[in-house]
């Protein structure tokens, strides 16, 4: 694992290895208020490593952006104070942490938004009418609420929500911010043409559908400056019923346009995963390979990687770092396990989205397992 464990400069920080903790929704913020509490502090501190990058779980930018019960936010003073304790714990271990900024768009329910209908690029009734689709609410997993299309006059306020969240992320002690533009949430709903049927300046052509993403990135850069802002995209991703008629053309344009912002990194989710499940076992990381030809900055690859395949993509030059999700859940000391060749603990899917310490902060480090043995 010579490349995976080698140092790299990223986002103004010196990292000692390239094993990144992916953004992972875990539903453990304190309620009411979506405030990071002591349990979240412990969780992130356990997974921090000297010179290692953590990308926070999706963090909603406004009350109406909420779409997942238990997800934390960055729209209140209490949330900022809670995140301060998380970032301090990560920094105390020598780690680096970016905040992932999130608007769930149509993937929500009025019980979570506090009453307003979820919003999207366009109205797509098939989305909420799908009997298999569920979203997380205080009452449990329910069908998403019907959504409405954003009026063009409302879009500036959405951009401002992101900008204010970026300011709060800075106040909370984060080292940078990542815009969540993947997995069928609001930014992705504007990008892909199966969900964006608009005929105004934010719909139709690829250039128009990319407009909201670029406006939000510009707002984030206005707060953080270059090299401290990142973007996550999911080319050809189908999670949350997404698709596009020309995915390569669309996401190549996205990557090309993002070059001008001098991002900390571009975070690419491979289409071989659907949410947190690998659905195309053995498929090569095609999206990263394609966009490496276009994007001039650093790339984090994500989606179904094992340590060996992570090393391979770094060796062939298609990515600079690799994000791990499931294995970081069950291996709080993942970089050390990879470095020492220690076995990786398996994860429990049933506790991914529950609300207590079980399956969250009770996975032991390798040396603790050794002592018990």
Order of alpha helices (4+ residues) and beta strands (2+ residues): beta-beta-beta-alpha-beta-alpha-beta-alpha-beta-alpha-beta-beta-beta-alpha-beta-alpha-alpha-alpha-beta-alpha-beta-beta-beta-alpha-beta-alpha-beta-alpha-alpha-alpha
